[in-house]
Amino acid sequence: MRTLLTLLVLTFLGVPSAQGPKPPFSLSVVPTFNHGEGDGSIEMARQMAREFYVVLTNVSGESQAIWESWNSWGYRAISFEITTADGKRFVISKGLEEFTVNGPTTFVVEPGEHQVYAIRLDKSWDVRPSLTKHDEMPITLKAVYEVFSTPESAQFRVWTGRIESHSYKLSLRQW
């Protein structure tokens, strides 16, 4: 009884539960190069990093609205967590941006369909803490898609929450 009461109080307060509803999305990464068996890679460069892709898939039976990435609501929705071979963890996220034109616009992902994000880890991305530059190093990478609840997300019925991809063993090439 106490467990049920705790769950009801947490739900009332808006605290997510491990038993909460399944997210309507899955998230995956398509590396720049992939020759099989952990041989994939992504790049980080100040200017012309090669693209890799993050794929957000609607796994629900209903259409789902998401923020477009050009506006302040969707600009920082995607980030990455990396772990180096020595166990150090880093977060890669879009740097702060001053928006001169901004509006809450959405993109609707139909059931079974995808939104594909082309990612270039260039100077517009921040790494926290700082990552020592190596030509190439093995990493474990996880993509994160996170959208916070705002008055606009309620108004436009945009999904809010956090999902993570599985972990990918890749090489990070830095130029």
C-alpha atoms as an extended CHARMM CRD file, in Angstrom:
* protein
*
       175  EXT
         1         1  MET       CA              0.0000000000        0.0000000000        0.0000000000  PROA      1               0.0000000000
         2         2  ARG       CA              2.8170000000        2.3920000000        0.8800000000  PROA      2               0.0000000000
         3         3  THR       CA              4.4400000000        1.7760000000       -2.5340000000  PROA      3               0.0000000000
         4         4  LEU       CA              1.2100000000        2.5730000000       -4.3700000000  PROA      4               0.0000000000
         5         5  LEU       CA              0.7230000000        5.7320000000       -2.2890000000  PROA      5               0.0000000000
         6         6  THR       CA              4.3110000000        6.8330000000       -3.0080000000  PROA      6               0.0000000000
         7         7  LEU       CA              3.7900000000        6.2300000000       -6.7390000000  PROA      7               0.0000000000
         8         8  LEU       CA              0.5640000000        8.2770000000       -6.7070000000  PROA      8               0.0000000000
         9         9  VAL       CA              2.2430000000       11.1820000000       -4.8700000000  PROA      9               0.0000000000
        10        10  LEU       CA              5.2410000000       11.1510000000       -7.2220000000  PROA      10              0.0000000000
        11        11  THR       CA              2.9370000000       11.0480000000      -10.2520000000  PROA      11              0.0000000000
        12        12  PHE       CA              0.9170000000       13.9740000000       -8.8600000000  PROA      12              0.0000000000
        13        13  LEU       CA              4.1360000000       15.9420000000       -8.3780000000  PROA      13              0.0000000000
        14        14  GLY       CA              5.2220000000       15.1990000000      -11.9510000000  PROA      14              0.0000000000
        15        15  VAL       CA              8.1420000000       12.9640000000      -10.9910000000  PROA      15              0.0000000000
        16        16  PRO       CA              8.7300000000       10.3350000000      -13.7230000000  PROA      16              0.0000000000
        17        17  SER       CA              8.4080000000        6.7220000000      -12.6810000000  PROA      17              0.0000000000
        18        18  ALA       CA             10.4130000000        3.7280000000      -13.8440000000  PROA      18              0.0000000000
        19        19  GLN       CA              7.0040000000        2.1720000000      -14.4820000000  PROA      19              0.0000000000
        20        20  GLY       CA              5.7790000000        5.1990000000      -16.4440000000  PROA      20              0.0000000000
        21        21  PRO       CA              4.5170000000        5.0820000000      -20.0130000000  PROA      21              0.0000000000
        22        22  LYS       CA              6.8840000000        3.8500000000      -22.6890000000  PROA      22              0.0000000000
        23        23  PRO       CA              8.3410000000        6.7480000000      -24.7260000000  PROA      23              0.0000000000
        24        24  PRO       CA              6.8740000000        7.0440000000      -28.2300000000  PROA      24              0.0000000000
        25        25  PHE       CA             10.3490000000        7.1990000000      -29.7730000000  PROA      25              0.0000000000
        26        26  SER       CA             13.4920000000        5.1680000000      -30.2260000000  PROA      26              0.0000000000
        27        27  LEU       CA             16.8440000000        6.7670000000      -30.9550000000  PROA      27              0.0000000000
        28        28  SER       CA             19.7620000000        5.4350000000      -32.9870000000  PROA      28              0.0000000000
        29        29  VAL       CA             23.0700000000        6.6340000000      -34.4230000000  PROA      29              0.0000000000
        30        30  VAL       CA             24.4050000000        6.0620000000      -37.9400000000  PROA      30              0.0000000000
        31        31  PRO       CA             28.1720000000        6.7150000000      -37.8380000000  PROA      31              0.0000000000
        32        32  THR       CA             30.1900000000        8.4560000000      -40.5620000000  PROA      32              0.0000000000
        33        33  PHE       CA             31.9420000000        5.2150000000      -41.4370000000  PROA      33              0.0000000000
        34        34  ASN       CA             31.0220000000        1.6840000000      -40.4360000000  PROA      34              0.0000000000
        35        35  HSD       CA             32.9850000000       -1.2920000000      -41.6610000000  PROA      35              0.0000000000
        36        36  GLY       CA             31.4010000000       -3.6860000000      -39.1590000000  PROA      36              0.0000000000
        37        37  GLU       CA             32.2920000000       -5.1730000000      -35.7680000000  PROA      37              0.0000000000
        38        38  GLY       CA             32.9840000000       -1.9760000000      -33.8220000000  PROA      38              0.0000000000
        39        39  ASP       CA             34.8280000000       -0.3950000000      -36.7320000000  PROA      39              0.0000000000
        40        40  GLY       CA             32.5330000000        2.6480000000      -37.0280000000  PROA      40              0.0000000000
        41        41  SER       CA             33.6890000000        6.2080000000      -36.5100000000  PROA      41              0.0000000000
        42        42  ILE       CA             32.5270000000        9.7740000000      -36.1010000000  PROA      42              0.0000000000
        43        43  GLU       CA             34.4970000000       13.0050000000      -36.4620000000  PROA      43              0.0000000000
        44        44  MET       CA             34.9220000000       16.1930000000      -34.4930000000  PROA      44              0.0000000000
        45        45  ALA       CA             36.5210000000       19.1880000000      -36.2030000000  PROA      45              0.0000000000
        46        46  ARG       CA             36.4640000000       22.9560000000      -35.8070000000  PROA      46              0.0000000000
        47        47  GLN       CA             35.4050000000       23.5220000000      -39.4220000000  PROA      47              0.0000000000
        48        48  MET       CA             34.4220000000       20.6500000000      -41.7140000000  PROA      48              0.0000000000
        49        49  ALA       CA             33.5640000000       17.5520000000      -39.6940000000  PROA      49              0.0000000000
        50        50  ARG       CA             31.9040000000       14.8280000000      -41.7210000000  PROA      50              0.0000000000
        51        51  GLU       CA             28.2600000000       14.2240000000      -40.9740000000  PROA      51              0.0000000000
        52        52  PHE       CA             26.8550000000       11.3470000000      -39.0420000000  PROA      52              0.0000000000
        53        53  TYR       CA             23.1780000000       10.8650000000      -38.2930000000  PROA      53              0.0000000000
        54        54  VAL       CA             20.8290000000       10.5550000000      -35.3660000000  PROA      54              0.0000000000
        55        55  VAL       CA             17.5340000000        8.8740000000      -36.2020000000  PROA      55              0.0000000000
        56        56  LEU       CA             14.4580000000        9.5060000000      -34.0740000000  PROA      56              0.0000000000
        57        57  THR       CA             11.7990000000        6.8700000000      -34.8360000000  PROA      57              0.0000000000
        58        58  ASN       CA              8.1570000000        7.0690000000      -33.8100000000  PROA      58              0.0000000000
        59        59  VAL       CA              7.4860000000        3.6130000000      -32.3340000000  PROA      59              0.0000000000
        60        60  SER       CA              3.9980000000        4.5200000000      -31.1300000000  PROA      60              0.0000000000
        61        61  GLY       CA              0.7100000000        4.1510000000      -32.9420000000  PROA      61              0.0000000000
        62        62  GLU       CA              0.0420000000        7.9000000000      -32.9700000000  PROA      62              0.0000000000
        63        63  SER       CA              1.5100000000       10.9580000000      -34.7050000000  PROA      63              0.0000000000
        64        64  GLN       CA              4.0390000000       12.7600000000      -32.5070000000  PROA      64              0.0000000000
        65        65  ALA       CA              4.9520000000       16.4500000000      -32.6930000000  PROA      65              0.0000000000
        66        66  ILE       CA              8.5840000000       17.4030000000      -32.0520000000  PROA      66              0.0000000000
        67        67  TRP       CA             10.3270000000       20.7620000000      -32.1300000000  PROA      67              0.0000000000
        68        68  GLU       CA             12.1480000000       21.7360000000      -35.3070000000  PROA      68              0.0000000000
        69        69  SER       CA             15.8640000000       22.0540000000      -34.6050000000  PROA      69              0.0000000000
        70        70  TRP       CA             16.2580000000       25.5990000000      -35.9680000000  PROA      70              0.0000000000
        71        71  ASN       CA             14.3370000000       27.1800000000      -33.0600000000  PROA      71              0.0000000000
        72        72  SER       CA             15.3560000000       27.6050000000      -29.4100000000  PROA      72              0.0000000000
        73        73  TRP       CA             12.9740000000       24.8590000000      -28.2290000000  PROA      73              0.0000000000
        74        74  GLY       CA             14.5640000000       22.1840000000      -30.4320000000  PROA      74              0.0000000000
        75        75  TYR       CA             18.1020000000       23.5160000000      -30.8840000000  PROA      75              0.0000000000
        76        76  ARG       CA             19.6090000000       21.6330000000      -27.9430000000  PROA      76              0.0000000000
        77        77  ALA       CA             17.3100000000       18.5770000000      -27.9350000000  PROA      77              0.0000000000
        78        78  ILE       CA             20.1020000000       16.2600000000      -29.0920000000  PROA      78              0.0000000000
        79        79  SER       CA             23.2650000000       15.7060000000      -27.1060000000  PROA      79              0.0000000000
        80        80  PHE       CA             25.8080000000       12.9280000000      -26.7230000000  PROA      80              0.0000000000
        81        81  GLU       CA             27.4610000000       11.1530000000      -23.8400000000  PROA      81              0.0000000000
        82        82  ILE       CA             30.8420000000        9.6210000000      -24.5460000000  PROA      82              0.0000000000
        83        83  THR       CA             33.0920000000        7.4540000000      -22.4590000000  PROA      83              0.0000000000
        84        84  THR       CA             36.7620000000        7.0710000000      -23.3430000000  PROA      84              0.0000000000
        85        85  ALA       CA             38.7450000000        3.8280000000      -23.0060000000  PROA      85              0.0000000000
        86        86  ASP       CA             40.0630000000        4.9930000000      -19.6210000000  PROA      86              0.0000000000
        87        87  GLY       CA             36.5010000000        5.4270000000      -18.2890000000  PROA      87              0.0000000000
        88        88  LYS       CA             36.2930000000        9.2420000000      -18.4210000000  PROA      88              0.0000000000
        89        89  ARG       CA             32.8500000000       10.6010000000      -19.3060000000  PROA      89              0.0000000000
        90        90  PHE       CA             32.0550000000       13.6550000000      -21.4240000000  PROA      90              0.0000000000
        91        91  VAL       CA             28.8910000000       15.3970000000      -22.6170000000  PROA      91              0.0000000000
        92        92  ILE       CA             28.7330000000       16.9330000000      -26.0890000000  PROA      92              0.0000000000
        93        93  SER       CA             25.9100000000       19.4300000000      -26.5900000000  PROA      93              0.0000000000
        94        94  LYS       CA             25.1010000000       22.4000000000      -28.7730000000  PROA      94              0.0000000000
        95        95  GLY       CA             26.6640000000       25.6170000000      -27.5070000000  PROA      95              0.0000000000
        96        96  LEU       CA             24.5240000000       28.5310000000      -26.4280000000  PROA      96              0.0000000000
        97        97  GLU       CA             22.9940000000       30.4460000000      -29.3020000000  PROA      97              0.0000000000
        98        98  GLU       CA             21.4050000000       33.8790000000      -29.4990000000  PROA      98              0.0000000000
        99        99  PHE       CA             18.2970000000       33.6330000000      -31.6520000000  PROA      99              0.0000000000
       100       100  THR       CA             17.4370000000       36.7150000000      -33.7190000000  PROA      100             0.0000000000
       101       101  VAL       CA             14.4910000000       34.9240000000      -35.3320000000  PROA      101             0.0000000000
       102       102  ASN       CA             12.6380000000       32.3990000000      -33.2180000000  PROA      102             0.0000000000
       103       103  GLY       CA              9.2620000000       30.7130000000      -33.0770000000  PROA      103             0.0000000000
       104       104  PRO       CA              7.8860000000       27.4620000000      -31.6800000000  PROA      104             0.0000000000
       105       105  THR       CA              7.5180000000       25.3980000000      -34.8570000000  PROA      105             0.0000000000
       106       106  THR       CA              7.0300000000       21.6530000000      -34.9510000000  PROA      106             0.0000000000
       107       107  PHE       CA              7.5630000000       18.6700000000      -37.1970000000  PROA      107             0.0000000000
       108       108  VAL       CA              5.1020000000       15.7680000000      -37.0150000000  PROA      108             0.0000000000
       109       109  VAL       CA              6.5760000000       12.2660000000      -37.0790000000  PROA      109             0.0000000000
       110       110  GLU       CA              3.9690000000        9.7430000000      -38.1880000000  PROA      110             0.0000000000
       111       111  PRO       CA              3.7850000000        6.2300000000      -36.6590000000  PROA      111             0.0000000000
       112       112  GLY       CA              6.6800000000        4.0870000000      -37.8880000000  PROA      112             0.0000000000
       113       113  GLU       CA              8.3730000000        7.0830000000      -39.5190000000  PROA      113             0.0000000000
       114       114  HSD       CA             11.6130000000        8.9060000000      -38.7010000000  PROA      114             0.0000000000
       115       115  GLN       CA             13.1540000000       12.3020000000      -38.2000000000  PROA      115             0.0000000000
       116       116  VAL       CA             16.7870000000       12.1840000000      -39.3130000000  PROA      116             0.0000000000
       117       117  TYR       CA             19.2500000000       14.7010000000      -37.8920000000  PROA      117             0.0000000000
       118       118  ALA       CA             22.4950000000       15.3210000000      -39.7660000000  PROA      118             0.0000000000
       119       119  ILE       CA             25.1350000000       16.0340000000      -37.1150000000  PROA      119             0.0000000000
       120       120  ARG       CA             28.4600000000       17.7960000000      -37.6790000000  PROA      120             0.0000000000
       121       121  LEU       CA             30.4900000000       18.0190000000      -34.4850000000  PROA      121             0.0000000000
       122       122  ASP       CA             32.0410000000       21.3820000000      -35.3370000000  PROA      122             0.0000000000
       123       123  LYS       CA             32.7360000000       24.5390000000      -33.3290000000  PROA      123             0.0000000000
       124       124  SER       CA             29.0170000000       24.9920000000      -32.5680000000  PROA      124             0.0000000000
       125       125  TRP       CA             29.2120000000       22.0210000000      -30.1500000000  PROA      125             0.0000000000
       126       126  ASP       CA             30.6470000000       22.1300000000      -26.6160000000  PROA      126             0.0000000000
       127       127  VAL       CA             32.3780000000       19.2710000000      -24.8330000000  PROA      127             0.0000000000
       128       128  ARG       CA             32.1800000000       19.2060000000      -21.0360000000  PROA      128             0.0000000000
       129       129  PRO       CA             34.6450000000       18.7410000000      -19.4740000000  PROA      129             0.0000000000
       130       130  SER       CA             37.2280000000       19.5640000000      -22.1260000000  PROA      130             0.0000000000
       131       131  LEU       CA             38.4130000000       16.5950000000      -24.1610000000  PROA      131             0.0000000000
       132       132  THR       CA             42.1080000000       16.2380000000      -24.9300000000  PROA      132             0.0000000000
       133       133  LYS       CA             42.6200000000       16.1800000000      -28.6860000000  PROA      133             0.0000000000
       134       134  HSD       CA             43.8080000000       12.9130000000      -30.2420000000  PROA      134             0.0000000000
       135       135  ASP       CA             43.8960000000       12.0270000000      -33.9230000000  PROA      135             0.0000000000
       136       136  GLU       CA             41.7420000000        9.0050000000      -33.1990000000  PROA      136             0.0000000000
       137       137  MET       CA             40.5640000000        7.2500000000      -30.0640000000  PROA      137             0.0000000000
       138       138  PRO       CA             38.0920000000        4.5380000000      -29.1030000000  PROA      138             0.0000000000
       139       139  ILE       CA             34.9030000000        5.7500000000      -27.4080000000  PROA      139             0.0000000000
       140       140  THR       CA             31.5210000000        4.5250000000      -26.3540000000  PROA      140             0.0000000000
       141       141  LEU       CA             28.8450000000        6.9440000000      -27.5910000000  PROA      141             0.0000000000
       142       142  LYS       CA             25.2390000000        7.3200000000      -26.5550000000  PROA      142             0.0000000000
       143       143  ALA       CA             22.8370000000        9.8020000000      -28.1850000000  PROA      143             0.0000000000
       144       144  VAL       CA             20.3110000000       11.5800000000      -25.9730000000  PROA      144             0.0000000000
       145       145  TYR       CA             17.0790000000       13.2480000000      -27.0990000000  PROA      145             0.0000000000
       146       146  GLU       CA             15.6260000000       15.4370000000      -24.3520000000  PROA      146             0.0000000000
       147       147  VAL       CA             12.8180000000       17.9720000000      -24.4880000000  PROA      147             0.0000000000
       148       148  PHE       CA             11.7600000000       19.9000000000      -21.4060000000  PROA      148             0.0000000000
       149       149  SER       CA              8.1920000000       20.7870000000      -20.5320000000  PROA      149             0.0000000000
       150       150  THR       CA              7.3400000000       24.4260000000      -21.2830000000  PROA      150             0.0000000000
       151       151  PRO       CA              4.0940000000       26.3380000000      -21.7960000000  PROA      151             0.0000000000
       152       152  GLU       CA              4.7890000000       26.0870000000      -25.5570000000  PROA      152             0.0000000000
       153       153  SER       CA              5.2610000000       22.3130000000      -25.4520000000  PROA      153             0.0000000000
       154       154  ALA       CA              1.8350000000       21.9920000000      -23.8260000000  PROA      154             0.0000000000
       155       155  GLN       CA              0.2810000000       24.4460000000      -26.3030000000  PROA      155             0.0000000000
       156       156  PHE       CA              1.7310000000       22.6700000000      -29.3620000000  PROA      156             0.0000000000
       157       157  ARG       CA              1.3350000000       19.1700000000      -27.8670000000  PROA      157             0.0000000000
       158       158  VAL       CA              5.0380000000       18.3950000000      -28.2370000000  PROA      158             0.0000000000
       159       159  TRP       CA              6.3330000000       15.2400000000      -26.5810000000  PROA      159             0.0000000000
       160       160  THR       CA              8.5400000000       15.9750000000      -23.5640000000  PROA      160             0.0000000000
       161       161  GLY       CA             10.9250000000       13.6520000000      -21.8160000000  PROA      161             0.0000000000
       162       162  ARG       CA             14.2880000000       11.9590000000      -22.2740000000  PROA      162             0.0000000000
       163       163  ILE       CA             15.3030000000        8.9600000000      -24.3330000000  PROA      163             0.0000000000
       164       164  GLU       CA             18.7140000000        7.4740000000      -24.9970000000  PROA      164             0.0000000000
       165       165  SER       CA             20.1230000000        5.3180000000      -27.7510000000  PROA      165             0.0000000000
       166       166  HSD       CA             21.9880000000        2.1740000000      -26.8980000000  PROA      166             0.0000000000
       167       167  SER       CA             25.7610000000        2.5050000000      -26.5110000000  PROA      167             0.0000000000
       168       168  TYR       CA             27.8900000000        2.3910000000      -29.6670000000  PROA      168             0.0000000000
       169       169  LYS       CA             31.5570000000        1.4050000000      -29.6810000000  PROA      169             0.0000000000
       170       170  LEU       CA             33.1840000000        3.7840000000      -32.1730000000  PROA      170             0.0000000000
       171       171  SER       CA             36.3630000000        5.6620000000      -32.9640000000  PROA      171             0.0000000000
       172       172  LEU       CA             36.3540000000        9.4160000000      -32.5240000000  PROA      172             0.0000000000
       173       173  ARG       CA             38.5050000000       11.1770000000      -35.0910000000  PROA      173             0.0000000000
       174       174  GLN       CA             39.4760000000       14.7350000000      -34.2480000000  PROA      174             0.0000000000
       175       175  TRP       CA             40.8370000000       17.1930000000      -36.7840000000  PROA      175             0.0000000000
